Amino acid sequence: MSAPATSRAILPQRVAGAVLRDRWPTLARAKAATRSSHLHWAVAFLLITWVMPFVIYAGPIRLTPYRIALIVLFMPCLVWLAQGRAGRPRLADVLILLFGIWCLISLTAVHGVAIAAQTGGIQLLETLTPYFLARCCIRNADDFLALVRMLSIVVLTLAPFAVIETVTGRNIYMELASYIYQTTGITDKETRWGLRRVQLFFDHPILSGVCLGSVLTLTHIVWGRELTFVRRWMRSSAVGITAALSLSSGPLGAMIIQIGLMIWDRVTRRIPGRWVILISTAALMLLAIQLMAKRPLINILLSYAFEPQSAFFRTLIWEYGTRSVASYPWFGVGMGAWVRPEWMPPSVDMFWLYNAITYGLPAGLLFFGAFAAALMAVISTRPLDARHTDYRTAYLISMASWFLTGWAVHFWNGTYVFFLLLLGSGMWLGDVTADPEGPKRTARTVVARRSQSVPGNGGHSTERPLERKLEPVNRPSRGRRDR
């Protein structure tokens, strides 16, 4: 007798139709799940308060909406950390925590407990809360996409205000906000090429360019994956133009580098070790310039600023700032005057040097080490699928723009909070591991894996389960048909 028809018809249908459909969702279902993802309420709350330019004074303490949000979110962050929502601890987490603690120690050593409790408390709050909030609430690709989508929408919403401000010279955004409550005020009315430098709700136009410009790559690569070709380029261009209206050389240079890195990523996608080649080539070129030029490398790089006077002062900041660190290496100068000529402005327009000057060399090394450790945790992840690879590339390019502008710009207040939030938002990529078989899975692979969990086979069966399950009871002779 021949085998029953069900042994070859119903069973394969059950395996392929039920098992495969349940285990491996289709691309349409994956995209639908992505579109339905939402940003965590705590991150959305912080970003909404971040765009509010209001100032509230509680005695000597200067509060803003985003600082109030940080105070509200501080305890929930501690609870989420205790629950393990941030995943396994990373070196960057430890270094960020030590940086915040050292800032308190240094301020206490220089100014006493009262100043340390006020100024150091705000510094600790603005450092730890946004970073660990992102670590706890941005935990997968959908969370990251939701964050990038909201940031991009924020920039696109600000675009009309930026155009009006640069053309008319009026900060409509700040003017409208002033009807509601006291605002931070307009700090710079300088024009370049007949246009007003756009400030929006930031403390300075250069900070507007830094923050909005860092969203360019994220919009193009992360959100752009979900868009059509035309929408992708239209929204990326709108983000880039809005950020460029700050008319600052630092942010503009950072965006040019972002575009160059995106082009390199696209053109050399099939070349192994392409990023090592790029970094090595850039390092050799900088070394050659340093050896052959008659002036320091930092002077050459800063000479491309729109204003020669601004570039001149930044070279002086590096020269005298390093002297200040050498004079006060352990605890820095705190809120006091740092070592410089009397005619020099007190501002330190160099973020990577500011922490060392203010809180001492340990603080500068701790923060720089935390930044490097965060990037290395993401870079060292292997292997990744196409989506996660694109997200990692976008995150690293965005962080590269922050790194470069940090040598010519100081990040303070809301910009500093935004930077820490973005830094922590990509750390989940360090925990991602993708199955190298990925799309190559077949019915045979799925059933074979499922059979390993069937009781009685001990999880070590080497048979081919699909053939074993579908084998007829009595194999018919060649050419004979089932009846």
ZILIN-V860465 format. One record per pair of residues at least 6 apart in sequence whose C-alpha atoms are under 6 Angstrom apart, sorted by the first residue. I is the first residue (numbers start at 1). J is the second residue. D is the distance in Angstrom with one decimal. If there is no record, write none. Layout:
I,J,D + I,J,D
//
This chain:
2,474,5.9 + 2,476,5.5 + 3,472,5.3 + 3,473,5.5 + 3,474,5.5 + 34,142,5.9 + 38,146,5.8 + 39,146,5.1 + 46,69,5.9 + 49,65,5.1 + 49,66,4.8 + 50,66,4.9 + 53,183,5.3 + 53,184,5.9 + 53,201,5.3 + 54,64,5.9 + 54,182,5.6 + 54,183,4.2 + 55,63,5.9 + 55,64,4.9 + 55,182,5.9 + 55,183,5.4 + 55,184,6.0 + 56,63,4.9 + 56,64,5.8 + 57,63,5.7 + 74,129,5.7 + 77,133,5.9 + 85,136,5.1 + 86,135,5.1 + 86,136,4.3 + 92,370,4.3 + 92,373,5.1 + 92,374,5.3 + 95,366,5.7 + 95,370,5.2 + 96,370,5.9 + 99,363,5.5 + 99,366,5.5 + 100,124,5.1 + 103,359,5.7 + 104,116,5.8 + 104,120,5.0 + 106,331,4.6 + 106,359,5.6 + 107,116,5.0 + 107,334,5.8 + 108,116,5.1 + 126,417,5.8 + 130,420,5.8 + 130,421,4.7 + 131,420,5.0 + 131,421,4.9 + 131,424,4.8 + 134,421,5.7 + 134,424,5.1 + 134,425,4.8 + 135,424,5.3 + 138,144,5.9 + 138,425,5.7 + 139,428,5.3 + 159,242,5.4 + 162,198,5.9 + 165,171,5.0 + 166,195,5.3 + 166,196,4.3 + 166,197,6.0 + 166,198,5.7 + 167,195,6.0 + 169,196,5.3 + 191,197,5.8 + 197,205,6.0 + 197,246,4.8 + 197,247,5.7 + 198,205,5.4 + 198,245,5.7 + 198,246,4.7 + 199,205,4.1 + 199,208,5.9 + 202,208,5.8 + 205,246,5.3 + 206,248,5.7 + 209,243,4.7 + 209,246,5.1 + 209,251,5.2 + 210,251,5.1 + 212,243,5.1 + 213,243,5.0 + 214,398,5.3 + 216,239,6.0 + 216,240,5.9 + 217,394,5.6 + 218,394,5.3 + 219,236,6.0 + 220,236,5.4 + 222,391,5.8 + 224,232,4.9 + 249,305,5.3 + 249,306,6.0 + 250,405,5.6 + 254,401,5.0 + 290,297,5.4 + 302,311,5.2 + 303,311,5.7 + 305,311,5.9 + 320,340,5.6 + 324,339,4.8 + 325,357,5.3 + 329,360,5.2 + 329,361,5.3 + 330,360,4.7 + 330,361,5.9 + 331,359,5.1 + 331,360,4.2 + 332,357,5.3 + 332,358,4.8 + 332,359,4.6 + 332,360,3.9 + 333,358,5.2 + 334,358,4.7 + 334,359,5.8 + 349,408,5.7 + 349,409,4.6 + 349,410,4.7 + 350,406,5.8 + 350,407,4.8 + 350,408,4.9 + 350,409,4.9 + 350,410,5.0 + 351,406,4.9 + 351,409,6.0 + 351,410,4.2 + 352,406,6.0 + 355,364,4.9 + 356,363,5.8 + 356,364,4.2 + 377,430,5.2 + 378,429,5.6 + 378,430,4.5 + 381,430,5.5 + 383,433,5.9 + 383,434,5.8 + 384,434,5.1 + 385,434,6.0 + 444,466,5.9 + 448,465,5.5 + 452,459,4.2 + 453,459,5.8
//
